[in-house]
Amino acid sequence: MDFHYSSGLSSCDDLFELYDSVDWNRYLQLSKEELEKAVVQSWYVINAYEKEKLIGTGRVISDGVINACICGIVVHPSYQKQGIGSEIVRRLVDKCREGNLHIQLFCSEDNIAYYKKLGFEVFAVGMMDRR
């Protein structure tokens, strides 16, 4: 299949639909407007498309000087296991390296093996608020 990648904001509706495909909307409980604001305020965003359909995305939250946190990596279930997520991560890492940023990525334990294959290593214990 022919996928292409683009930086910047995609349609808020398309992004909301993509998050919905992996059940993130239920977990995050954000409106379309809040989700759009999160993406707009990100330091860098990369999107994957098949023709005009948004099929994947990822973003970096950063101060632009020291730290960069890769987050929001999602690929539509129908397009997973085709290298799209790996390509999104590669592009995000490359952009952070251009800025000589300290790159961090937080993930659930079940995703550790995937990110290790992409060159990441466990370096800290993460914590989250118990809302």
Chimera marker file (.cmm) of the C-alpha trace (Angstrom):
<marker_set name="trace">
<marker id="1" x="0.000" y="0.000" z="0.000" r="1" g="1" b="0" radius="0.5"/>
<marker id="2" x="1.064" y="3.560" z="-0.616" r="1" g="1" b="0" radius="0.5"/>
<marker id="3" x="1.313" y="5.565" z="2.610" r="1" g="1" b="0" radius="0.5"/>
<marker id="4" x="2.523" y="9.124" z="2.930" r="1" g="1" b="0" radius="0.5"/>
<marker id="5" x="3.536" y="11.190" z="5.924" r="1" g="1" b="0" radius="0.5"/>
<marker id="6" x="2.985" y="14.824" z="6.727" r="1" g="1" b="0" radius="0.5"/>
<marker id="7" x="3.761" y="17.055" z="9.673" r="1" g="1" b="0" radius="0.5"/>
<marker id="8" x="1.199" y="19.356" z="11.188" r="1" g="1" b="0" radius="0.5"/>
<marker id="9" x="-2.400" y="19.222" z="12.240" r="1" g="1" b="0" radius="0.5"/>
<marker id="10" x="-4.873" y="16.937" z="10.545" r="1" g="1" b="0" radius="0.5"/>
<marker id="11" x="-8.624" y="17.358" z="10.636" r="1" g="1" b="0" radius="0.5"/>
<marker id="12" x="-9.919" y="17.338" z="14.198" r="1" g="1" b="0" radius="0.5"/>
<marker id="13" x="-12.718" y="15.000" z="13.120" r="1" g="1" b="0" radius="0.5"/>
<marker id="14" x="-10.242" y="12.585" z="11.511" r="1" g="1" b="0" radius="0.5"/>
<marker id="15" x="-8.024" y="12.616" z="14.590" r="1" g="1" b="0" radius="0.5"/>
<marker id="16" x="-10.979" y="12.007" z="16.901" r="1" g="1" b="0" radius="0.5"/>
<marker id="17" x="-12.071" y="9.093" z="14.689" r="1" g="1" b="0" radius="0.5"/>
<marker id="18" x="-8.544" y="7.629" z="14.747" r="1" g="1" b="0" radius="0.5"/>
<marker id="19" x="-8.398" y="7.844" z="18.546" r="1" g="1" b="0" radius="0.5"/>
<marker id="20" x="-11.838" y="6.268" z="18.691" r="1" g="1" b="0" radius="0.5"/>
<marker id="21" x="-10.636" y="3.305" z="16.588" r="1" g="1" b="0" radius="0.5"/>
<marker id="22" x="-8.303" y="2.266" z="19.433" r="1" g="1" b="0" radius="0.5"/>
<marker id="23" x="-10.693" y="3.262" z="22.234" r="1" g="1" b="0" radius="0.5"/>
<marker id="24" x="-8.541" y="6.186" z="23.400" r="1" g="1" b="0" radius="0.5"/>
<marker id="25" x="-11.504" y="8.588" z="23.448" r="1" g="1" b="0" radius="0.5"/>
<marker id="26" x="-13.204" y="6.522" z="26.126" r="1" g="1" b="0" radius="0.5"/>
<marker id="27" x="-10.024" y="6.545" z="28.208" r="1" g="1" b="0" radius="0.5"/>
<marker id="28" x="-9.024" y="10.192" z="27.648" r="1" g="1" b="0" radius="0.5"/>
<marker id="29" x="-12.564" y="11.590" z="27.711" r="1" g="1" b="0" radius="0.5"/>
<marker id="30" x="-11.590" y="14.647" z="25.655" r="1" g="1" b="0" radius="0.5"/>
<marker id="31" x="-13.818" y="16.613" z="23.339" r="1" g="1" b="0" radius="0.5"/>
<marker id="32" x="-12.723" y="17.101" z="19.731" r="1" g="1" b="0" radius="0.5"/>
<marker id="33" x="-11.759" y="20.654" z="20.616" r="1" g="1" b="0" radius="0.5"/>
<marker id="34" x="-9.599" y="19.562" z="23.564" r="1" g="1" b="0" radius="0.5"/>
<marker id="35" x="-7.878" y="16.923" z="21.453" r="1" g="1" b="0" radius="0.5"/>
<marker id="36" x="-7.203" y="19.507" z="18.752" r="1" g="1" b="0" radius="0.5"/>
<marker id="37" x="-5.756" y="21.910" z="21.351" r="1" g="1" b="0" radius="0.5"/>
<marker id="38" x="-3.398" y="19.191" z="22.632" r="1" g="1" b="0" radius="0.5"/>
<marker id="39" x="-2.117" y="18.594" z="19.117" r="1" g="1" b="0" radius="0.5"/>
<marker id="40" x="-1.826" y="22.291" z="18.242" r="1" g="1" b="0" radius="0.5"/>
<marker id="41" x="0.228" y="22.882" z="21.395" r="1" g="1" b="0" radius="0.5"/>
<marker id="42" x="2.594" y="19.996" z="20.597" r="1" g="1" b="0" radius="0.5"/>
<marker id="43" x="6.143" y="20.776" z="19.519" r="1" g="1" b="0" radius="0.5"/>
<marker id="44" x="5.989" y="18.445" z="16.504" r="1" g="1" b="0" radius="0.5"/>
<marker id="45" x="3.338" y="16.206" z="14.951" r="1" g="1" b="0" radius="0.5"/>
<marker id="46" x="3.599" y="13.606" z="12.207" r="1" g="1" b="0" radius="0.5"/>
<marker id="47" x="0.619" y="11.975" z="10.503" r="1" g="1" b="0" radius="0.5"/>
<marker id="48" x="0.371" y="8.926" z="8.272" r="1" g="1" b="0" radius="0.5"/>
<marker id="49" x="-2.161" y="8.775" z="5.461" r="1" g="1" b="0" radius="0.5"/>
<marker id="50" x="-3.424" y="6.328" z="2.906" r="1" g="1" b="0" radius="0.5"/>
<marker id="51" x="-4.531" y="8.708" z="0.186" r="1" g="1" b="0" radius="0.5"/>
<marker id="52" x="-6.479" y="11.290" z="2.224" r="1" g="1" b="0" radius="0.5"/>
<marker id="53" x="-7.400" y="8.975" z="5.130" r="1" g="1" b="0" radius="0.5"/>
<marker id="54" x="-5.605" y="9.580" z="8.422" r="1" g="1" b="0" radius="0.5"/>
<marker id="55" x="-4.349" y="6.168" z="9.540" r="1" g="1" b="0" radius="0.5"/>
<marker id="56" x="-1.687" y="7.045" z="12.097" r="1" g="1" b="0" radius="0.5"/>
<marker id="57" x="-0.226" y="9.846" z="14.136" r="1" g="1" b="0" radius="0.5"/>
<marker id="58" x="2.345" y="10.675" z="16.785" r="1" g="1" b="0" radius="0.5"/>
<marker id="59" x="3.597" y="13.810" z="18.456" r="1" g="1" b="0" radius="0.5"/>
<marker id="60" x="6.337" y="15.317" z="20.563" r="1" g="1" b="0" radius="0.5"/>
<marker id="61" x="5.826" y="17.503" z="23.584" r="1" g="1" b="0" radius="0.5"/>
<marker id="62" x="8.956" y="19.552" z="24.184" r="1" g="1" b="0" radius="0.5"/>
<marker id="63" x="10.492" y="22.698" z="25.613" r="1" g="1" b="0" radius="0.5"/>
<marker id="64" x="12.549" y="22.787" z="22.403" r="1" g="1" b="0" radius="0.5"/>
<marker id="65" x="15.819" y="23.017" z="24.318" r="1" g="1" b="0" radius="0.5"/>
<marker id="66" x="16.366" y="20.059" z="26.638" r="1" g="1" b="0" radius="0.5"/>
<marker id="67" x="13.555" y="17.534" z="26.832" r="1" g="1" b="0" radius="0.5"/>
<marker id="68" x="11.258" y="15.884" z="24.328" r="1" g="1" b="0" radius="0.5"/>
<marker id="69" x="8.553" y="13.383" z="25.157" r="1" g="1" b="0" radius="0.5"/>
<marker id="70" x="7.218" y="11.227" z="22.341" r="1" g="1" b="0" radius="0.5"/>
<marker id="71" x="3.544" y="10.454" z="22.854" r="1" g="1" b="0" radius="0.5"/>
<marker id="72" x="0.191" y="9.918" z="21.185" r="1" g="1" b="0" radius="0.5"/>
<marker id="73" x="1.469" y="7.255" z="18.815" r="1" g="1" b="0" radius="0.5"/>
<marker id="74" x="-1.509" y="5.490" z="17.321" r="1" g="1" b="0" radius="0.5"/>
<marker id="75" x="-2.160" y="3.504" z="14.156" r="1" g="1" b="0" radius="0.5"/>
<marker id="76" x="-5.641" y="2.492" z="13.057" r="1" g="1" b="0" radius="0.5"/>
<marker id="77" x="-6.160" y="-1.230" z="13.819" r="1" g="1" b="0" radius="0.5"/>
<marker id="78" x="-6.737" y="-2.031" z="10.128" r="1" g="1" b="0" radius="0.5"/>
<marker id="79" x="-3.259" y="-0.677" z="9.310" r="1" g="1" b="0" radius="0.5"/>
<marker id="80" x="-1.196" y="-2.040" z="12.192" r="1" g="1" b="0" radius="0.5"/>
<marker id="81" x="1.776" y="-4.370" z="11.629" r="1" g="1" b="0" radius="0.5"/>
<marker id="82" x="2.677" y="-2.665" z="8.347" r="1" g="1" b="0" radius="0.5"/>
<marker id="83" x="5.565" y="-0.525" z="9.637" r="1" g="1" b="0" radius="0.5"/>
<marker id="84" x="3.536" y="2.660" z="9.969" r="1" g="1" b="0" radius="0.5"/>
<marker id="85" x="4.038" y="3.032" z="13.730" r="1" g="1" b="0" radius="0.5"/>
<marker id="86" x="7.760" y="2.343" z="13.369" r="1" g="1" b="0" radius="0.5"/>
<marker id="87" x="8.033" y="4.988" z="10.652" r="1" g="1" b="0" radius="0.5"/>
<marker id="88" x="6.157" y="7.519" z="12.776" r="1" g="1" b="0" radius="0.5"/>
<marker id="89" x="8.508" y="6.860" z="15.707" r="1" g="1" b="0" radius="0.5"/>
<marker id="90" x="11.566" y="7.093" z="13.440" r="1" g="1" b="0" radius="0.5"/>
<marker id="91" x="10.451" y="10.465" z="12.097" r="1" g="1" b="0" radius="0.5"/>
<marker id="92" x="9.699" y="11.788" z="15.592" r="1" g="1" b="0" radius="0.5"/>
<marker id="93" x="13.099" y="10.646" z="16.872" r="1" g="1" b="0" radius="0.5"/>
<marker id="94" x="14.867" y="12.191" z="13.857" r="1" g="1" b="0" radius="0.5"/>
<marker id="95" x="13.154" y="15.533" z="14.484" r="1" g="1" b="0" radius="0.5"/>
<marker id="96" x="14.157" y="15.459" z="18.162" r="1" g="1" b="0" radius="0.5"/>
<marker id="97" x="17.745" y="14.573" z="17.279" r="1" g="1" b="0" radius="0.5"/>
<marker id="98" x="17.869" y="17.552" z="14.901" r="1" g="1" b="0" radius="0.5"/>
<marker id="99" x="17.185" y="19.718" z="17.959" r="1" g="1" b="0" radius="0.5"/>
<marker id="100" x="19.673" y="17.762" z="20.088" r="1" g="1" b="0" radius="0.5"/>
<marker id="101" x="16.884" y="17.014" z="22.571" r="1" g="1" b="0" radius="0.5"/>
<marker id="102" x="16.892" y="14.410" z="25.344" r="1" g="1" b="0" radius="0.5"/>
<marker id="103" x="14.230" y="11.974" z="24.061" r="1" g="1" b="0" radius="0.5"/>
<marker id="104" x="11.833" y="10.207" z="26.402" r="1" g="1" b="0" radius="0.5"/>
<marker id="105" x="8.970" y="7.877" z="25.662" r="1" g="1" b="0" radius="0.5"/>
<marker id="106" x="6.529" y="6.499" z="28.188" r="1" g="1" b="0" radius="0.5"/>
<marker id="107" x="4.598" y="3.352" z="27.384" r="1" g="1" b="0" radius="0.5"/>
<marker id="108" x="2.707" y="0.576" z="29.063" r="1" g="1" b="0" radius="0.5"/>
<marker id="109" x="4.618" y="-2.573" z="29.995" r="1" g="1" b="0" radius="0.5"/>
<marker id="110" x="3.010" y="-4.538" z="27.173" r="1" g="1" b="0" radius="0.5"/>
<marker id="111" x="4.630" y="-2.165" z="24.634" r="1" g="1" b="0" radius="0.5"/>
<marker id="112" x="8.182" y="-2.290" z="26.014" r="1" g="1" b="0" radius="0.5"/>
<marker id="113" x="9.361" y="-5.027" z="23.610" r="1" g="1" b="0" radius="0.5"/>
<marker id="114" x="8.035" y="-3.071" z="20.602" r="1" g="1" b="0" radius="0.5"/>
<marker id="115" x="9.887" y="0.110" z="21.558" r="1" g="1" b="0" radius="0.5"/>
<marker id="116" x="13.065" y="-1.809" z="22.420" r="1" g="1" b="0" radius="0.5"/>
<marker id="117" x="13.077" y="-3.055" z="18.808" r="1" g="1" b="0" radius="0.5"/>
<marker id="118" x="13.026" y="0.604" z="17.766" r="1" g="1" b="0" radius="0.5"/>
<marker id="119" x="16.110" y="1.439" z="19.836" r="1" g="1" b="0" radius="0.5"/>
<marker id="120" x="14.620" y="2.541" z="23.138" r="1" g="1" b="0" radius="0.5"/>
<marker id="121" x="15.620" y="1.160" z="26.517" r="1" g="1" b="0" radius="0.5"/>
<marker id="122" x="13.989" y="1.185" z="29.920" r="1" g="1" b="0" radius="0.5"/>
<marker id="123" x="15.588" y="3.966" z="31.971" r="1" g="1" b="0" radius="0.5"/>
<marker id="124" x="13.178" y="4.890" z="34.759" r="1" g="1" b="0" radius="0.5"/>
<marker id="125" x="10.049" y="3.869" z="36.563" r="1" g="1" b="0" radius="0.5"/>
<marker id="126" x="7.068" y="5.860" z="35.384" r="1" g="1" b="0" radius="0.5"/>
<marker id="127" x="4.250" y="6.972" z="37.608" r="1" g="1" b="0" radius="0.5"/>
<marker id="128" x="0.787" y="8.304" z="36.878" r="1" g="1" b="0" radius="0.5"/>
<marker id="129" x="-1.998" y="9.992" z="38.797" r="1" g="1" b="0" radius="0.5"/>
<marker id="130" x="-4.660" y="7.547" z="39.978" r="1" g="1" b="0" radius="0.5"/>
<marker id="131" x="-7.731" y="9.444" z="38.845" r="1" g="1" b="0" radius="0.5"/>
<link id1="1" id2="2" r="1" g="1" b="0" radius="0.2"/>
<link id1="2" id2="3" r="1" g="1" b="0" radius="0.2"/>
<link id1="3" id2="4" r="1" g="1" b="0" radius="0.2"/>
<link id1="4" id2="5" r="1" g="1" b="0" radius="0.2"/>
<link id1="5" id2="6" r="1" g="1" b="0" radius="0.2"/>
<link id1="6" id2="7" r="1" g="1" b="0" radius="0.2"/>
<link id1="7" id2="8" r="1" g="1" b="0" radius="0.2"/>
<link id1="8" id2="9" r="1" g="1" b="0" radius="0.2"/>
<link id1="9" id2="10" r="1" g="1" b="0" radius="0.2"/>
<link id1="10" id2="11" r="1" g="1" b="0" radius="0.2"/>
<link id1="11" id2="12" r="1" g="1" b="0" radius="0.2"/>
<link id1="12" id2="13" r="1" g="1" b="0" radius="0.2"/>
<link id1="13" id2="14" r="1" g="1" b="0" radius="0.2"/>
<link id1="14" id2="15" r="1" g="1" b="0" radius="0.2"/>
<link id1="15" id2="16" r="1" g="1" b="0" radius="0.2"/>
<link id1="16" id2="17" r="1" g="1" b="0" radius="0.2"/>
<link id1="17" id2="18" r="1" g="1" b="0" radius="0.2"/>
<link id1="18" id2="19" r="1" g="1" b="0" radius="0.2"/>
<link id1="19" id2="20" r="1" g="1" b="0" radius="0.2"/>
<link id1="20" id2="21" r="1" g="1" b="0" radius="0.2"/>
<link id1="21" id2="22" r="1" g="1" b="0" radius="0.2"/>
<link id1="22" id2="23" r="1" g="1" b="0" radius="0.2"/>
<link id1="23" id2="24" r="1" g="1" b="0" radius="0.2"/>
<link id1="24" id2="25" r="1" g="1" b="0" radius="0.2"/>
<link id1="25" id2="26" r="1" g="1" b="0" radius="0.2"/>
<link id1="26" id2="27" r="1" g="1" b="0" radius="0.2"/>
<link id1="27" id2="28" r="1" g="1" b="0" radius="0.2"/>
<link id1="28" id2="29" r="1" g="1" b="0" radius="0.2"/>
<link id1="29" id2="30" r="1" g="1" b="0" radius="0.2"/>
<link id1="30" id2="31" r="1" g="1" b="0" radius="0.2"/>
<link id1="31" id2="32" r="1" g="1" b="0" radius="0.2"/>
<link id1="32" id2="33" r="1" g="1" b="0" radius="0.2"/>
<link id1="33" id2="34" r="1" g="1" b="0" radius="0.2"/>
<link id1="34" id2="35" r="1" g="1" b="0" radius="0.2"/>
<link id1="35" id2="36" r="1" g="1" b="0" radius="0.2"/>
<link id1="36" id2="37" r="1" g="1" b="0" radius="0.2"/>
<link id1="37" id2="38" r="1" g="1" b="0" radius="0.2"/>
<link id1="38" id2="39" r="1" g="1" b="0" radius="0.2"/>
<link id1="39" id2="40" r="1" g="1" b="0" radius="0.2"/>
<link id1="40" id2="41" r="1" g="1" b="0" radius="0.2"/>
<link id1="41" id2="42" r="1" g="1" b="0" radius="0.2"/>
<link id1="42" id2="43" r="1" g="1" b="0" radius="0.2"/>
<link id1="43" id2="44" r="1" g="1" b="0" radius="0.2"/>
<link id1="44" id2="45" r="1" g="1" b="0" radius="0.2"/>
<link id1="45" id2="46" r="1" g="1" b="0" radius="0.2"/>
<link id1="46" id2="47" r="1" g="1" b="0" radius="0.2"/>
<link id1="47" id2="48" r="1" g="1" b="0" radius="0.2"/>
<link id1="48" id2="49" r="1" g="1" b="0" radius="0.2"/>
<link id1="49" id2="50" r="1" g="1" b="0" radius="0.2"/>
<link id1="50" id2="51" r="1" g="1" b="0" radius="0.2"/>
<link id1="51" id2="52" r="1" g="1" b="0" radius="0.2"/>
<link id1="52" id2="53" r="1" g="1" b="0" radius="0.2"/>
<link id1="53" id2="54" r="1" g="1" b="0" radius="0.2"/>
<link id1="54" id2="55" r="1" g="1" b="0" radius="0.2"/>
<link id1="55" id2="56" r="1" g="1" b="0" radius="0.2"/>
<link id1="56" id2="57" r="1" g="1" b="0" radius="0.2"/>
<link id1="57" id2="58" r="1" g="1" b="0" radius="0.2"/>
<link id1="58" id2="59" r="1" g="1" b="0" radius="0.2"/>
<link id1="59" id2="60" r="1" g="1" b="0" radius="0.2"/>
<link id1="60" id2="61" r="1" g="1" b="0" radius="0.2"/>
<link id1="61" id2="62" r="1" g="1" b="0" radius="0.2"/>
<link id1="62" id2="63" r="1" g="1" b="0" radius="0.2"/>
<link id1="63" id2="64" r="1" g="1" b="0" radius="0.2"/>
<link id1="64" id2="65" r="1" g="1" b="0" radius="0.2"/>
<link id1="65" id2="66" r="1" g="1" b="0" radius="0.2"/>
<link id1="66" id2="67" r="1" g="1" b="0" radius="0.2"/>
<link id1="67" id2="68" r="1" g="1" b="0" radius="0.2"/>
<link id1="68" id2="69" r="1" g="1" b="0" radius="0.2"/>
<link id1="69" id2="70" r="1" g="1" b="0" radius="0.2"/>
<link id1="70" id2="71" r="1" g="1" b="0" radius="0.2"/>
<link id1="71" id2="72" r="1" g="1" b="0" radius="0.2"/>
<link id1="72" id2="73" r="1" g="1" b="0" radius="0.2"/>
<link id1="73" id2="74" r="1" g="1" b="0" radius="0.2"/>
<link id1="74" id2="75" r="1" g="1" b="0" radius="0.2"/>
<link id1="75" id2="76" r="1" g="1" b="0" radius="0.2"/>
<link id1="76" id2="77" r="1" g="1" b="0" radius="0.2"/>
<link id1="77" id2="78" r="1" g="1" b="0" radius="0.2"/>
<link id1="78" id2="79" r="1" g="1" b="0" radius="0.2"/>
<link id1="79" id2="80" r="1" g="1" b="0" radius="0.2"/>
<link id1="80" id2="81" r="1" g="1" b="0" radius="0.2"/>
<link id1="81" id2="82" r="1" g="1" b="0" radius="0.2"/>
<link id1="82" id2="83" r="1" g="1" b="0" radius="0.2"/>
<link id1="83" id2="84" r="1" g="1" b="0" radius="0.2"/>
<link id1="84" id2="85" r="1" g="1" b="0" radius="0.2"/>
<link id1="85" id2="86" r="1" g="1" b="0" radius="0.2"/>
<link id1="86" id2="87" r="1" g="1" b="0" radius="0.2"/>
<link id1="87" id2="88" r="1" g="1" b="0" radius="0.2"/>
<link id1="88" id2="89" r="1" g="1" b="0" radius="0.2"/>
<link id1="89" id2="90" r="1" g="1" b="0" radius="0.2"/>
<link id1="90" id2="91" r="1" g="1" b="0" radius="0.2"/>
<link id1="91" id2="92" r="1" g="1" b="0" radius="0.2"/>
<link id1="92" id2="93" r="1" g="1" b="0" radius="0.2"/>
<link id1="93" id2="94" r="1" g="1" b="0" radius="0.2"/>
<link id1="94" id2="95" r="1" g="1" b="0" radius="0.2"/>
<link id1="95" id2="96" r="1" g="1" b="0" radius="0.2"/>
<link id1="96" id2="97" r="1" g="1" b="0" radius="0.2"/>
<link id1="97" id2="98" r="1" g="1" b="0" radius="0.2"/>
<link id1="98" id2="99" r="1" g="1" b="0" radius="0.2"/>
<link id1="99" id2="100" r="1" g="1" b="0" radius="0.2"/>
<link id1="100" id2="101" r="1" g="1" b="0" radius="0.2"/>
<link id1="101" id2="102" r="1" g="1" b="0" radius="0.2"/>
<link id1="102" id2="103" r="1" g="1" b="0" radius="0.2"/>
<link id1="103" id2="104" r="1" g="1" b="0" radius="0.2"/>
<link id1="104" id2="105" r="1" g="1" b="0" radius="0.2"/>
<link id1="105" id2="106" r="1" g="1" b="0" radius="0.2"/>
<link id1="106" id2="107" r="1" g="1" b="0" radius="0.2"/>
<link id1="107" id2="108" r="1" g="1" b="0" radius="0.2"/>
<link id1="108" id2="109" r="1" g="1" b="0" radius="0.2"/>
<link id1="109" id2="110" r="1" g="1" b="0" radius="0.2"/>
<link id1="110" id2="111" r="1" g="1" b="0" radius="0.2"/>
<link id1="111" id2="112" r="1" g="1" b="0" radius="0.2"/>
<link id1="112" id2="113" r="1" g="1" b="0" radius="0.2"/>
<link id1="113" id2="114" r="1" g="1" b="0" radius="0.2"/>
<link id1="114" id2="115" r="1" g="1" b="0" radius="0.2"/>
<link id1="115" id2="116" r="1" g="1" b="0" radius="0.2"/>
<link id1="116" id2="117" r="1" g="1" b="0" radius="0.2"/>
<link id1="117" id2="118" r="1" g="1" b="0" radius="0.2"/>
<link id1="118" id2="119" r="1" g="1" b="0" radius="0.2"/>
<link id1="119" id2="120" r="1" g="1" b="0" radius="0.2"/>
<link id1="120" id2="121" r="1" g="1" b="0" radius="0.2"/>
<link id1="121" id2="122" r="1" g="1" b="0" radius="0.2"/>
<link id1="122" id2="123" r="1" g="1" b="0" radius="0.2"/>
<link id1="123" id2="124" r="1" g="1" b="0" radius="0.2"/>
<link id1="124" id2="125" r="1" g="1" b="0" radius="0.2"/>
<link id1="125" id2="126" r="1" g="1" b="0" radius="0.2"/>
<link id1="126" id2="127" r="1" g="1" b="0" radius="0.2"/>
<link id1="127" id2="128" r="1" g="1" b="0" radius="0.2"/>
<link id1="128" id2="129" r="1" g="1" b="0" radius="0.2"/>
<link id1="129" id2="130" r="1" g="1" b="0" radius="0.2"/>
<link id1="130" id2="131" r="1" g="1" b="0" radius="0.2"/>
</marker_set>
